[in-house]
Amino acid sequence: MDILTLVGLVAGVLIVLLAMLANASILTFFNLPGLAIVLGGTFAVTLIKFRLPSVMSAFRLAFAAAFTERVERPAELIREVGTLALVVRKEGILGLENHATDNEFLRKAINLCVDGHPPELVEEALSQETQQTAERYEVSERVFRGIGESAPAIGMLGTLVGLVQMLNTLDDPSSIGPAMAIALLTTLYGAFIAQLIALPLADKLQLKAEDEARNQLLITTSIRNIMRGENPRVMTELLSSFVTPDQRTNLAPEREA
């Protein structure tokens, strides 16, 4: 679990709530018509921009990437693929059949190798998988950036609606308060959704996409070298460019029992 995402979200919400509660009740900041305008309007605009399956997939991927999925560190992968190279050098490519890994992309690469496919087909299959993964992340990121752009704009529309209602009822002082509440709170709701939820999730998706692409490139390069029979030590040296200089001192593979 990516605890920093949860900590950041909870901290942001708490800061806003504490600011609200400083001199007023939380109910002061709750306005159902204004909330309906922002949520309903933002959802409608999102459906206009994207297909419904893309929106649903974006939400699933965003919360999985932000809160649950763990992206392996490159150093861990380098040690693991180094171990695979040692196994292949000792037992041949079929020795990989019993290797267990939590990385789905690496598992797919191992299965393709064990099935006896030529290196060109293995590399093409892994390249296509990398491309499809990048496209899924890109669509999800665009969905949340779209929400981040739409929510403040819809909030401004709600503000205009509230101002028009207020100006049309100036002769009735009792109606000025509710109209002004809609006018101000819709802007607050739009900014809250965009700045505290949608745009941070879009940035997190972009970061996770970059991490995933880097790891998959590392694995593809490793599998290519393993199928060529590259020396494990030389392969580790070649892969050291994927980590920072201070992480290159402990990349030696662990021998399987």
C-alpha positions in Angstrom: 0.0 0.0 0.0 1.3 3.5 -0.9 0.9 5.0 2.6 2.0 8.4 1.5 -1.0 8.8 -0.8 -3.3 8.1 2.0 -1.4 10.3 4.4 -1.5 13.2 2.0 -5.2 12.8 1.2 -6.2 12.6 4.9 -3.9 15.5 5.9 -5.3 17.7 3.1 -8.9 16.9 4.1 -8.2 17.5 7.8 -6.6 20.9 7.1 -9.6 22.0 5.1 -12.0 20.7 7.7 -10.2 22.4 10.6 -10.2 25.7 8.7 -13.9 25.3 8.2 -14.5 24.5 11.9 -12.4 27.3 13.2 -15.2 29.9 13.3 -18.3 28.0 12.0 -20.2 24.8 11.9 -19.4 22.2 9.2 -23.1 22.4 8.1 -22.4 26.0 7.1 -20.3 24.6 4.2 -22.8 22.0 3.1 -25.1 23.0 0.3 -26.9 20.2 -1.5 -27.9 22.2 -4.6 -24.3 23.5 -5.0 -22.8 20.1 -4.5 -25.2 18.6 -7.0 -24.2 21.2 -9.6 -20.5 20.5 -9.2 -20.6 16.7 -9.0 -23.3 16.2 -11.6 -21.9 18.8 -13.9 -18.3 17.4 -13.6 -19.5 13.9 -14.2 -21.6 15.0 -17.2 -18.6 16.8 -18.8 -16.4 13.8 -18.1 -18.8 11.5 -19.9 -18.9 13.9 -22.9 -15.1 13.9 -23.1 -14.5 10.1 -22.5 -16.3 6.8 -23.0 -17.9 5.3 -19.9 -15.6 2.2 -20.0 -12.6 4.5 -20.0 -14.0 6.4 -17.1 -14.7 3.3 -15.0 -11.3 1.8 -15.9 -9.6 5.1 -15.0 -11.1 5.1 -11.5 -10.2 1.4 -10.9 -6.6 2.0 -12.1 -6.2 5.3 -10.2 -7.2 3.9 -6.8 -5.3 0.6 -7.4 -2.1 2.5 -8.4 -2.5 5.2 -5.7 -3.4 3.0 -2.8 -2.7 -0.7 -3.3 -0.3 -1.6 -6.1 3.4 -1.7 -5.3 5.9 -0.9 -8.0 9.2 -2.8 -7.5 12.4 -0.8 -7.1 14.8 -1.3 -10.0 17.5 -2.6 -7.7 15.2 -5.4 -6.6 14.4 -6.3 -10.2 18.1 -6.3 -11.2 18.9 -8.7 -8.4 16.0 -11.0 -9.4 16.8 -11.1 -13.1 20.4 -11.6 -12.2 19.3 -14.7 -10.3 17.4 -15.8 -13.4 20.6 -15.4 -15.5 22.5 -17.6 -13.1 19.7 -20.3 -13.3 19.7 -20.2 -17.1 23.5 -20.5 -17.2 23.4 -23.5 -14.9 20.2 -25.3 -16.0 19.2 -23.8 -19.3 16.1 -21.8 -20.2 13.8 -24.5 -18.8 15.3 -23.9 -15.4 13.1 -20.8 -15.2 10.0 -22.8 -15.1 10.0 -23.2 -11.3 10.9 -19.5 -10.6 8.1 -17.8 -8.6 7.7 -14.0 -8.9 5.1 -11.4 -7.9 5.8 -9.3 -11.0 3.2 -10.1 -13.6 5.3 -8.7 -16.5 8.3 -10.8 -15.5 6.1 -13.8 -15.1 4.8 -13.4 -18.6 8.4 -13.0 -19.9 9.4 -16.2 -18.2 6.5 -18.1 -19.6 7.3 -16.9 -23.1 10.9 -18.0 -22.7 10.0 -21.4 -21.2 7.5 -22.1 -24.0 10.4 -22.0 -26.4 9.4 -18.9 -28.4 12.2 -17.2 -30.4 13.8 -14.1 -28.9 12.2 -11.8 -31.6 8.7 -13.0 -30.7 9.3 -12.7 -27.0 10.6 -9.2 -27.3 7.7 -8.1 -29.6 5.2 -9.6 -27.1 6.8 -7.7 -24.2 7.0 -4.5 -26.2 3.3 -4.7 -27.0 2.5 -5.3 -23.4 4.5 -2.2 -22.4 2.7 -0.1 -25.0 -0.7 -1.2 -23.9 0.1 -0.6 -20.2 1.4 2.9 -21.1 -1.8 3.6 -23.0 -4.0 2.5 -20.1 -2.2 4.8 -17.7 -2.3 7.7 -20.2 -6.1 7.4 -20.6 -6.6 7.2 -16.9 -4.4 10.2 -16.3 -6.3 12.2 -19.0 -9.6 11.4 -17.3 -8.5 12.8 -14.0 -6.8 15.8 -15.5 -10.2 16.4 -17.3 -12.0 16.2 -14.0 -9.4 18.6 -12.5 -10.1 21.0 -15.3 -13.9 20.6 -15.4 -14.7 20.8 -11.6 -13.5 24.4 -11.1 -15.2 25.5 -14.3 -18.5 23.9 -13.2 -18.0 25.5 -9.8 -17.8 28.9 -11.6 -21.0 28.1 -13.4 -22.7 27.3 -10.1 -21.4 30.7 -8.8 -23.0 32.4 -11.8 -26.3 30.6 -11.1 -26.2 31.6 -7.5 -25.5 35.3 -8.4 -28.3 35.4 -10.9 -30.7 34.0 -8.3 -29.5 36.5 -5.8 -29.9 39.4 -8.1 -33.4 38.3 -9.1 -34.5 38.2 -5.5 -33.0 41.3 -4.0 -36.4 42.4 -2.9 -36.7 39.3 -0.7 -33.9 39.4 1.9 -34.7 35.8 3.1 -33.7 34.4 -0.3 -30.3 36.2 -0.6 -28.6 33.9 1.9 -29.3 30.6 0.1 -28.5 32.1 -3.3 -25.2 33.5 -2.0 -24.3 30.1 -0.5 -24.7 28.4 -3.8 -22.6 31.1 -5.5 -19.7 30.8 -3.1 -19.8 27.1 -2.2 -19.8 25.7 -5.7 -16.5 27.4 -6.3 -15.2 25.8 -3.1 -16.5 22.4 -4.1 -14.9 22.7 -7.6 -11.5 23.7 -6.3 -11.6 21.0 -3.6 -12.3 18.2 -6.1 -9.7 19.5 -8.5 -6.8 20.4 -6.3 -7.2 17.8 -3.5 -8.4 14.7 -5.5 -8.4 14.8 -9.3 -5.1 16.5 -10.1 -3.0 14.8 -7.4 -4.4 11.4 -8.6 -3.5 12.4 -12.2 0.1 13.2 -11.1 0.3 10.0 -9.2 -0.8 8.0 -12.3 1.8 9.8 -14.3 4.5 8.9 -11.8 3.3 5.2 -11.6 3.3 5.0 -15.4 6.9 6.2 -15.6 7.9 3.7 -12.9 6.1 0.9 -14.7 7.6 1.7 -18.1 11.1 1.9 -16.6 10.7 -1.5 -14.9 9.2 -3.2 -17.9 12.1 -1.8 -20.1 14.5 -3.2 -17.5 12.8 -6.6 -17.6 12.7 -6.7 -21.4 16.4 -5.8 -21.7 17.2 -8.5 -19.1 15.2 -11.2 -20.9 16.9 -10.3 -24.2 20.3 -10.6 -22.6 19.4 -13.9 -20.8 18.2 -15.5 -24.0 21.5 -14.4 -25.7 23.3 -16.2 -22.9 24.9 -13.0 -21.5 27.2 -13.3 -18.5 25.1 -12.5 -15.3 27.8 -10.2 -14.0 28.1 -8.3 -17.3 24.3 -8.1 -17.5 24.1 -6.6 -14.0 26.6 -4.0 -15.0 24.6 -3.1 -18.1 21.4 -2.8 -16.0 23.1 -0.6 -13.3 22.1 2.4 -15.4 18.6 2.0 -14.2 19.5 2.9 -10.6 21.3 5.8 -9.0 25.0 5.6 -8.4 24.6 5.1 -4.7 22.4 2.0 -5.3 24.9 0.2 -7.5 27.0 -1.3 -4.8 24.5 -4.1 -3.9 23.2 -5.4 -7.2 24.7 -8.9 -7.1 22.1 -11.6 -7.7 21.0 -14.0 -5.1 21.5 -17.6 -6.0 18.4 -19.8 -5.8 18.5 -22.7 -3.3 
